[in-house]
Amino acid sequence: MIAAILSLTMLGAALGMALGVVNKFLAVEGNPVVDELIAMMLSLLALVFMGFSGLNV
């Protein structure tokens, strides 16, 4: 029982470290336009939740 727990723990740690290393090698740079659009949409969403929809009805 202990051997199974230890082996699965070691397997999980090894695979987690492997994923971290691969993430560094295969990293993709983000597009600054996409980041700007996401920031604009989040600020608009915050305004809508606060009650400022921008509609003059």
TIMI-2910 file (N, C-alpha, C, CB; in pm, 1 decimal, decimal comma, always signed):
<rs>
+----------+----------+----------+----------+----------+----------+----------+----------+----------+----------+----------+----------+------+
!      n_x !      n_y !      n_z !     ca_x !     ca_y !     ca_z !      c_x !      c_y !      c_z !     cb_x !     cb_y !     cb_z ! resn !
+----------+----------+----------+----------+----------+----------+----------+----------+----------+----------+----------+----------+------+
!    +82,5 !   -119,8 !     +0,0 !     +0,0 !     +0,0 !     +0,0 !    +87,0 !   +126,3 !     +0,0 !    -93,9 !     -0,2 !   +121,5 !  Met !
!   +186,2 !   +127,1 !    +88,0 !   +276,8 !   +242,4 !    +95,9 !   +356,6 !   +254,7 !    -33,7 !   +372,7 !   +229,1 !   +217,5 !  Ile !
!   +396,0 !   +141,5 !    -89,8 !   +474,0 !   +144,1 !   -214,0 !   +392,4 !   +204,2 !   -328,0 !   +520,7 !     +2,2 !   -251,5 !  Ala !
!   +263,7 !   +172,1 !   -332,7 !   +178,5 !   +226,4 !   -438,2 !   +163,3 !   +377,6 !   -422,4 !    +40,3 !   +158,3 !   -436,4 !  Ala !
!   +144,9 !   +422,8 !   -299,6 !   +130,1 !   +566,1 !   -275,1 !   +258,8 !   +639,6 !   -310,4 !    +92,0 !   +592,4 !   -128,1 !  Ile !
!   +370,9 !   +585,0 !   -270,2 !   +499,0 !   +649,1 !   -299,8 !   +529,0 !   +649,1 !   -449,0 !   +611,3 !   +579,3 !   -224,7 !  Leu !
!   +497,6 !   +539,3 !   -516,7 !   +526,9 !   +533,7 !   -660,0 !   +438,6 !   +632,6 !   -737,6 !   +506,1 !   +390,3 !   -713,3 !  Ser !
!   +312,2 !   +644,1 !   -700,5 !   +224,6 !   +739,8 !   -768,1 !   +263,3 !   +884,0 !   -737,0 !    +79,7 !   +715,5 !   -728,2 !  Leu !
!   +310,3 !   +907,6 !   -614,5 !   +356,5 !  +1041,6 !   -578,6 !   +479,6 !  +1078,8 !   -658,7 !   +386,5 !  +1050,2 !   -428,9 !  Thr !
!   +572,6 !   +987,2 !   -670,2 !   +694,2 !  +1013,6 !   -747,9 !   +662,3 !  +1029,9 !   -896,2 !   +796,0 !   +900,2 !   -728,2 !  Met !
!   +570,3 !   +948,7 !   -947,9 !   +530,1 !   +960,5 !  -1087,2 !   +464,6 !  +1096,7 !  -1113,0 !   +433,9 !   +846,4 !  -1124,9 !  Leu !
!   +378,0 !  +1140,1 !  -1023,3 !   +314,1 !  +1270,4 !  -1038,7 !   +413,7 !  +1384,1 !  -1031,9 !   +208,6 !  +1289,4 !   -933,1 !  Gly !
!   +509,2 !  +1376,0 !   -940,2 !   +611,4 !  +1480,7 !   -929,3 !   +699,5 !  +1485,3 !  -1053,8 !   +698,2 !  +1457,9 !   -804,8 !  Ala !
!   +737,9 !  +1369,1 !  -1104,4 !   +822,7 !  +1364,5 !  -1223,3 !   +749,0 !  +1418,3 !  -1345,4 !   +870,3 !  +1221,3 !  -1249,4 !  Ala !
!   +623,3 !  +1379,9 !  -1362,1 !   +546,6 !  +1429,6 !  -1476,1 !   +519,2 !  +1579,5 !  -1463,2 !   +414,6 !  +1352,9 !  -1488,9 !  Leu !
!   +497,2 !  +1626,9 !  -1341,8 !   +477,2 !  +1769,5 !  -1320,6 !   +600,9 !  +1849,6 !  -1355,7 !   +438,1 !  +1796,1 !  -1177,5 !  Gly !
!   +717,3 !  +1800,3 !  -1314,9 !   +842,0 !  +1868,1 !  -1350,2 !   +866,8 !  +1863,4 !  -1501,0 !   +960,0 !  +1804,7 !  -1275,5 !  Met !
!   +833,7 !  +1751,1 !  -1563,4 !   +850,8 !  +1740,1 !  -1708,8 !   +760,4 !  +1839,6 !  -1781,0 !   +820,5 !  +1596,2 !  -1756,4 !  Ala !
!   +638,3 !  +1855,7 !  -1733,0 !   +548,5 !  +1953,2 !  -1794,2 !   +601,2 !  +2094,8 !  -1777,6 !   +409,2 !  +1942,1 !  -1734,0 !  Leu !
!   +660,4 !  +2124,4 !  -1662,9 !   +718,1 !  +2256,5 !  -1640,8 !   +833,4 !  +2285,6 !  -1734,9 !   +764,7 !  +2269,2 !  -1498,2 !  Gly !
!   +918,4 !  +2186,7 !  -1756,5 !  +1032,9 !  +2204,2 !  -1846,6 !   +985,7 !  +2220,6 !  -1990,1 !  +1129,6 !  +2084,6 !  -1836,0 !  Val !
!   +891,1 !  +2137,9 !  -2031,9 !   +839,3 !  +2146,1 !  -2167,9 !   +768,8 !  +2280,0 !  -2190,7 !   +742,9 !  +2029,2 !  -2195,9 !  Val !
!   +701,5 !  +2330,9 !  -2087,8 !   +634,5 !  +2460,3 !  -2098,7 !   +734,0 !  +2571,9 !  -2127,5 !   +557,3 !  +2491,0 !  -1970,7 !  Asn !
!   +851,9 !  +2563,6 !  -2069,6 !   +954,4 !  +2665,8 !  -2094,9 !  +1006,1 !  +2658,6 !  -2238,5 !  +1071,2 !  +2649,5 !  -1996,6 !  Lys !
!  +1022,1 !  +2538,1 !  -2291,1 !  +1075,7 !  +2522,0 !  -2425,7 !   +972,3 !  +2552,2 !  -2534,0 !  +1128,2 !  +2381,6 !  -2443,3 !  Phe !
!   +847,0 !  +2522,5 !  -2510,9 !   +743,0 !  +2539,8 !  -2611,3 !   +655,2 !  +2661,9 !  -2584,7 !   +657,3 !  +2416,1 !  -2617,6 !  Leu !
!   +705,6 !  +2758,4 !  -2510,4 !   +627,5 !  +2877,4 !  -2477,2 !   +599,3 !  +2959,7 !  -2602,5 !   +701,4 !  +2963,1 !  -2372,7 !  Ala !
!   +478,1 !  +3011,5 !  -2609,7 !   +436,0 !  +3094,5 !  -2722,2 !   +415,8 !  +3235,8 !  -2671,4 !   +305,8 !  +3039,5 !  -2788,7 !  Val !
!   +474,3 !  +3332,3 !  -2743,0 !   +458,6 !  +3471,0 !  -2701,7 !   +317,6 !  +3518,1 !  -2735,3 !   +564,3 !  +3561,4 !  -2769,8 !  Glu !
!   +262,1 !  +3598,0 !  -2645,1 !   +126,8 !  +3648,2 !  -2665,7 !   +123,6 !  +3765,3 !  -2761,4 !    +65,7 !  +3688,6 !  -2534,2 !  Gly !
!     +7,6 !  +3790,6 !  -2814,7 !    -13,6 !  +3901,7 !  -2905,0 !    -56,9 !  +4022,9 !  -2821,5 !   -119,9 !  +3866,1 !  -3014,4 !  Asn !
!    +13,4 !  +4135,8 !  -2830,8 !    -23,2 !  +4251,7 !  -2748,6 !   -161,1 !  +4307,3 !  -2781,8 !    +79,7 !  +4360,6 !  -2765,3 !  Pro !
!   -208,4 !  +4289,5 !  -2904,2 !   -342,2 !  +4336,6 !  -2940,1 !   -448,1 !  +4256,1 !  -2864,8 !   -364,7 !  +4326,0 !  -3093,0 !  Val !
!   -426,6 !  +4126,2 !  -2854,5 !   -520,9 !  +4040,6 !  -2781,9 !   -522,8 !  +4079,1 !  -2635,1 !   -483,9 !  +3891,3 !  -2798,0 !  Val !
!   -406,5 !  +4104,8 !  -2576,5 !   -400,7 !  +4145,4 !  -2436,5 !   -474,9 !  +4276,8 !  -2413,9 !   -255,4 !  +4158,6 !  -2391,1 !  Asp !
!   -461,1 !  +4370,8 !  -2507,7 !   -530,2 !  +4499,5 !  -2495,7 !   -681,4 !  +4481,2 !  -2506,9 !   -480,6 !  +4597,6 !  -2603,5 !  Glu !
!   -726,1 !  +4395,3 !  -2599,3 !   -869,2 !  +4369,8 !  -2614,3 !   -928,0 !  +4304,0 !  -2490,3 !   -894,7 !  +4282,5 !  -2736,0 !  Leu !
!   -855,5 !  +4211,0 !  -2432,8 !   -903,4 !  +4144,5 !  -2311,4 !   -915,8 !  +4244,7 !  -2198,2 !   -809,3 !  +4029,7 !  -2271,0 !  Ile !
!   -818,7 !  +4334,3 !  -2184,7 !   -824,4 !  +4436,9 !  -2080,6 !   -944,1 !  +4528,5 !  -2102,8 !   -694,1 !  +4518,8 !  -2078,1 !  Ala !
!   -971,0 !  +4565,8 !  -2227,7 !  -1085,1 !  +4652,6 !  -2256,8 !  -1217,2 !  +4583,1 !  -2226,0 !  -1082,2 !  +4696,8 !  -2403,1 !  Met !
!  -1227,0 !  +4453,9 !  -2262,0 !  -1350,8 !  +4380,6 !  -2235,8 !  -1374,1 !  +4362,7 !  -2087,0 !  -1347,7 !  +4244,9 !  -2304,4 !  Met !
!  -1268,3 !  +4338,4 !  -2010,4 !  -1284,0 !  +4321,9 !  -1866,4 !  -1326,9 !  +4451,9 !  -1800,5 !  -1154,3 !  +4272,3 !  -1804,2 !  Leu !
!  -1273,0 !  +4564,4 !  -1845,6 !  -1313,2 !  +4691,7 !  -1786,9 !  -1458,1 !  +4722,8 !  -1823,5 !  -1219,9 !  +4805,3 !  -1833,9 !  Ser !
!  -1499,9 !  +4689,4 !  -1946,1 !  -1639,1 !  +4709,6 !  -1985,9 !  -1731,3 !  +4621,3 !  -1904,0 !  -1657,4 !  +4680,9 !  -2135,3 !  Leu !
!  -1690,9 !  +4498,1 !  -1879,8 !  -1770,5 !  +4405,7 !  -1800,4 !  -1785,2 !  +4456,2 !  -1657,6 !  -1707,5 !  +4266,5 !  -1801,0 !  Leu !
!  -1678,6 !  +4514,1 !  -1602,7 !  -1684,9 !  +4568,8 !  -1467,6 !  -1782,9 !  +4685,2 !  -1462,6 !  -1545,4 !  +4613,9 !  -1420,4 !  Ala !
!  -1784,0 !  +4768,6 !  -1565,5 !  -1878,3 !  +4880,6 !  -1568,6 !  -2022,4 !  +4832,0 !  -1576,8 !  -1847,8 !  +4972,4 !  -1686,6 !  Leu !
!  -2046,8 !  +4728,4 !  -1654,9 !  -2182,2 !  +4674,8 !  -1667,3 !  -2228,6 !  +4619,0 !  -1533,3 !  -2188,1 !  +4565,4 !  -1776,2 !  Val !
!  -2141,7 !  +4549,7 !  -1462,7 !  -2179,8 !  +4493,7 !  -1333,3 !  -2204,6 !  +4601,7 !  -1229,4 !  -2072,7 !  +4399,1 !  -1284,0 !  Phe !
!  -2138,9 !  +4717,7 !  -1245,5 !  -2161,3 !  +4827,0 !  -1151,4 !  -2284,7 !  +4907,7 !  -1187,7 !  -2039,9 !  +4917,9 !  -1146,2 !  Met !
!  -2347,7 !  +4879,1 !  -1300,9 !  -2469,6 !  +4946,2 !  -1337,2 !  -2454,3 !  +5052,2 !  -1443,7 !  -2527,9 !  +5005,8 !  -1219,0 !  Gly !
!  -2336,2 !  +5073,4 !  -1494,5 !  -2314,0 !  +5172,2 !  -1599,8 !  -2309,4 !  +5100,5 !  -1734,3 !  -2182,5 !  +5252,4 !  -1574,9 !  Phe !
!  -2427,1 !  +5081,3 !  -1794,1 !  -2431,9 !  +5005,7 !  -1918,2 !  -2397,7 !  +5091,7 !  -2039,0 !  -2568,6 !  +4944,3 !  -1936,1 !  Ser !
!  -2402,9 !  +5222,7 !  -2025,9 !  -2374,3 !  +5310,2 !  -2137,9 !  -2495,2 !  +5334,4 !  -2225,5 !  -2263,8 !  +5253,3 !  -2219,8 !  Gly !
!  -2609,1 !  +5280,9 !  -2187,7 !  -2731,3 !  +5300,8 !  -2264,9 !  -2812,4 !  +5412,8 !  -2201,8 !  -2814,6 !  +5170,0 !  -2272,5 !  Leu !
!  -2850,4 !  +5510,4 !  -2279,6 !  -2929,8 !  +5621,7 !  -2228,9 !  -3076,3 !  +5598,8 !  -2260,2 !  -2882,2 !  +5755,0 !  -2288,8 !  Asn !
!  -3134,7 !  +5502,9 !  -2193,0 !  -3274,1 !  +5468,4 !  -2219,2 !  -3359,2 !  +5513,9 !  -2104,2 !  -3291,2 !  +5317,7 !  -2242,3 !  Val !
+----------+----------+----------+----------+----------+----------+----------+----------+----------+----------+----------+----------+------+
</rs>
